[in-house]
Amino acid sequence: MRFDCLPMKPDVDKILHGDQLAGSRLMRLIEERDPRGIAMLKAIYPHVGHAFLIGITGPAGAGKSTLVSRMVRCLRGRGLRVGVVAVDPSSPFTGGALLGDRIRMQGHETDPGVFIRSMAARGQAGGVSRATREVALVMDAMGYQVVLIETVGIGQGEVAVSSCVHTTAVVSIPGMGDEIQAMKAGVLEIGDVFVVNKADRDGADELAQLLESVIGLRRYPPGEWRPPVVKTVAVQNEGIDRLIDMLFQHRRHLESTGRLAERLTRNELHFFRQLVLDMAATVLLQD
């Protein structure tokens, strides 16, 4: 299909009315860094800012995709429309997403209140695709009230998801041997909620206590958010309701303290800085 044959204005109107096909077309243009995608983003931008953007990050094998799937079910049970941006590893042959997260979330594909988009990391540092935030904004404009962004993984510098979202949940599991390493990677600075998944395994209580202890080393002024530690067993749907409650509690805290505006400003600056760099790179490559 030739996207340049499609009129832009009707597609923008369809996106603002939640049309998934039109939204998918725009997301494709964004991922391909097509100038028409930037123009359409500009058109929908006045209509964004309503969705609650949540980042889900953690090492490979932590069960993030199963956790996200259960979170979607819980949020739908609360009557909320949910978008999911699942950043998959890139195929070494095509550079495209391997689509593993779509496979693991097949239980939601017939639900009109859920929109799942897999994206390739394409080697981007930070565990997120370059276009992740823009795709989340499209879902926002489409009327999805909560957008979950799941990253490829986490490690040194793999914390870019925090610049795309309002609230970041950091997922770990017992027995992986990377807990201390993760703490050194700046994760404590970005984590608003810490999740110990697969909490039915040996060592889960010890890991939760370790996280509580390390979080407690930091001094929190009166009224500042202290990240909670939530234990979950995603495959058994245990702890999911409490996790959702903590995420929304953090959102309310940001709103009541004025920190939400600060976080939005930080994210906007990061977004526009990246946009300028992308545009400059495009011009240089054309020359």
Secondary structure by P-SEA (a helix, b strand, c coil): ccccccccaaaaaaaaaccaaaaaaaaaaaaaccaaaaaaaaaacccccccbbbbbbbccccaaaaaaaaaaaaaaaabbbbbbbcccccccccccccaaaaaaaccccccccbbbbbbbccccccccccaaaaaaaaaaaacccbbbbbccccccccccccccccbbbbbbbcccccaaaaaaccccccccbbbbccccccaaaaaaaaaaaaaaccccccccccbbbbbbccccccaaaaaaaaaaaaaaaaaaaaaaaaaaaaaaaaaaaaaaaaaaaaaaaac
